[in-house]
């Protein structure tokens, strides 16, 4: 029988090759519709995680992807839709993007505008995946958000600030962000 190798975590070596200079800039600084999403990644004790990596994936403002897997067909919009940002020593991250549009949902329904988020960090054997919804959008009909117990839905909703939207990610413990098994 072959010998198994030990498990490895996904960090803390993310800073060696994963970040790139414009990773946090899904759209250019001069984009009129740009929004800023910022927050902090926290561990189970509420301490900042200084070496995590946040990746975002989202639709454009019309709810379309410039990708062949878009079920309605790829749109050559030039919108990258993908962001990547390491956390700083205080566990903070920041992504500049645009507000995504609604997406088709199951059974002809609609998903509220959201951004998919992957978090990589030391101590994790696999990435964890969550979503960002926005407090000033109507999220009431979103089937994914509706599947989350009401008392935990707030962990998926970014709050509007004077500087964009704040979305903190708590990896475990009290107030743990909801993560999805994908």
DAPENOR-V651455 format. One line per field, one symbol per residue. ss: DSSP state (2 for helix, 1 for strand, 0 for the rest). A space follows every 10 residues. Layout:
ss=???
//
This chain:
ss=0000000000 0022220000 0000100000 0001111111 1100000100 0011111000 0000000000 0000000000 0111110000 0111111100 0011022201 1000111111 0000000111 1111000000 0022220002 2222221111 1001110011 0000000001 00
//
